[in-house]
Amino acid sequence: MTWDKILGAIWLLIGLIVVVSLMKMNKKKGEISAFLGYVSMAVLVE
């Protein structure tokens, strides 16, 4: 594994934790944050 893949995996984990915590706090904001988080993660993984 390269450092890029390791960092990508770490960012995925952080993103998931943030999205889950935001969704628990506020449904509507959570959905928006989940979408933004998914987009940013997709960009980072590429």
URBEL-V923560 format. One record per residue. N is the residue number from 1. RES is the residue in one small letter. SS is DSSP state (hx for helix, st for strand, lp for the rest). BURIAL is 1 if it has 24 or more other ideal C-beta (glycine too) atoms within 12 Angstrom, else 0. D_CENTER is the distance of its C-alpha to the mean C-alpha in Angstrom with 2 decimals. Layout:
# URBEL-V923560
n = [N | N]
res = [RES | RES]
ss = [SS | SS]
burial = [BURIAL | BURIAL]
d_center = [D_CENTER | D_CENTER]
This chain:
# URBEL-V923560
n = [1 | 2 | 3 | 4 | 5 | 6 | 7 | 8 | 9 | 10 | 11 | 12 | 13 | 14 | 15 | 16 | 17 | 18 | 19 | 20 | 21 | 22 | 23 | 24 | 25 | 26 | 27 | 28 | 29 | 30 | 31 | 32 | 33 | 34 | 35 | 36 | 37 | 38 | 39 | 40 | 41 | 42 | 43 | 44 | 45 | 46]
res = [m | t | w | d | k | i | l | g | a | i | w | l | l | i | g | l | i | v | v | v | s | l | m | k | m | n | k | k | k | g | e | i | s | a | f | l | g | y | v | s | m | a | v | l | v | e]
ss = [lp | lp | hx | hx | hx | hx | hx | hx | hx | hx | hx | hx | hx | hx | hx | hx | hx | hx | hx | hx | hx | hx | hx | hx | hx | lp | hx | hx | hx | hx | hx | hx | hx | hx | hx | hx | hx | hx | hx | hx | hx | hx | hx | hx | hx | lp]
burial = [0 | 0 | 0 | 0 | 0 | 0 | 0 | 0 | 0 | 0 | 0 | 0 | 0 | 0 | 1 | 0 | 0 | 0 | 1 | 0 | 0 | 0 | 0 | 0 | 0 | 0 | 0 | 0 | 0 | 0 | 0 | 0 | 1 | 1 | 0 | 0 | 1 | 0 | 0 | 0 | 1 | 0 | 0 | 0 | 0 | 0]
d_center = [20.71 | 20.17 | 18.36 | 16.06 | 14.92 | 14.74 | 12.64 | 10.27 | 10.15 | 9.72 | 6.71 | 5.20 | 6.88 | 6.14 | 2.48 | 4.60 | 7.36 | 6.75 | 6.28 | 9.20 | 11.17 | 11.10 | 12.19 | 14.89 | 16.06 | 16.49 | 16.24 | 16.50 | 14.26 | 11.69 | 12.04 | 11.83 | 8.72 | 7.13 | 8.81 | 8.02 | 4.23 | 5.48 | 8.18 | 7.02 | 5.45 | 8.76 | 10.66 | 9.80 | 10.77 | 13.91]
